[in-house]
Amino acid sequence: MVLGGNMKPYKEIKKDNIIERTFASDVITEELSWHRDREDRIVKVLSETDWMFQFDDELPIKLHKNQILRIPKNTFHRVIKGKTDLVVEITETHF
């Protein structure tokens, strides 16, 4: 696997516009910061997990395997750490 960049809280493999990203269960919670992306993204959860996802000004939701999230560009969001690894597939797109 290729590290997702300098000091990123995940590892990722990128092929064309598809990214498979893995967040390890032992990631430091403080590294999972609020952020926004420059592109619209479709995120599919690939693993059974107890992690959560949160948009700014909304309550967190539990993530489920095969769940699909649409994240508009420039929208603040974050993941909330669970006890297992989280594996997602990210597609950068235009809604």
C-alpha positions in Angstrom: 0.0 0.0 0.0 1.0 3.6 -0.6 0.9 5.9 2.4 -1.8 8.6 1.8 0.7 11.4 2.0 2.8 13.0 4.7 1.3 12.2 8.1 -2.2 11.3 6.9 -4.3 9.2 9.2 -4.9 6.5 6.5 -3.3 4.4 3.8 -4.6 4.4 0.3 -4.3 2.9 -3.1 -5.3 5.1 -6.1 -6.2 3.9 -9.5 -7.5 6.5 -12.0 -10.2 8.4 -10.1 -10.9 5.6 -7.6 -9.2 5.6 -4.2 -9.3 2.7 -1.7 -8.6 4.2 1.7 -8.0 2.3 5.0 -8.2 3.9 8.4 -6.6 1.7 11.0 -8.4 1.0 14.3 -5.3 2.3 16.2 -5.3 5.7 14.5 -5.0 8.6 16.9 -8.4 10.2 17.2 -7.0 13.7 17.0 -5.7 13.0 13.5 -9.3 12.5 12.3 -10.0 16.2 11.8 -12.8 18.1 10.3 -12.0 18.8 6.7 -13.5 19.6 3.3 -12.5 18.3 -0.2 -11.9 20.2 -3.4 -14.0 17.7 -5.4 -17.4 16.1 -5.0 -17.0 12.6 -3.7 -19.0 9.4 -3.6 -17.8 7.2 -0.7 -18.7 3.5 -0.5 -18.1 1.7 2.8 -16.3 -1.6 2.0 -15.9 -3.1 5.4 -18.2 -4.0 8.3 -17.5 -1.3 10.8 -18.5 0.6 13.9 -17.1 3.9 12.7 -19.4 7.0 12.3 -19.6 9.8 9.8 -20.6 13.4 10.4 -21.4 16.5 8.3 -21.0 19.9 9.9 -24.1 20.9 11.9 -25.5 17.4 11.8 -25.6 14.4 14.1 -23.1 11.6 13.5 -24.4 8.5 11.6 -23.2 4.9 12.0 -21.5 3.6 8.9 -22.6 0.2 7.4 -21.0 -2.0 4.8 -22.1 -1.1 1.2 -23.4 2.3 2.4 -22.9 5.1 -0.1 -22.3 8.7 1.0 -22.4 11.7 -1.4 -20.1 14.5 -0.1 -20.3 17.8 -2.0 -17.1 19.7 -2.5 -16.3 22.3 0.1 -18.6 20.6 2.7 -17.0 20.1 6.2 -17.2 16.5 7.4 -15.3 14.0 9.5 -15.1 10.3 10.4 -15.3 9.2 14.0 -13.1 6.3 15.1 -14.5 2.9 15.8 -12.9 -0.3 17.2 -12.2 -1.9 13.8 -10.5 -0.8 10.6 -12.5 1.3 8.2 -12.1 0.6 4.5 -13.8 2.9 2.0 -13.8 3.4 -1.8 -13.8 7.1 -2.9 -14.7 8.3 -6.3 -14.1 11.9 -7.2 -16.8 13.1 -9.4 -19.2 16.0 -10.3 -22.7 15.8 -9.0 
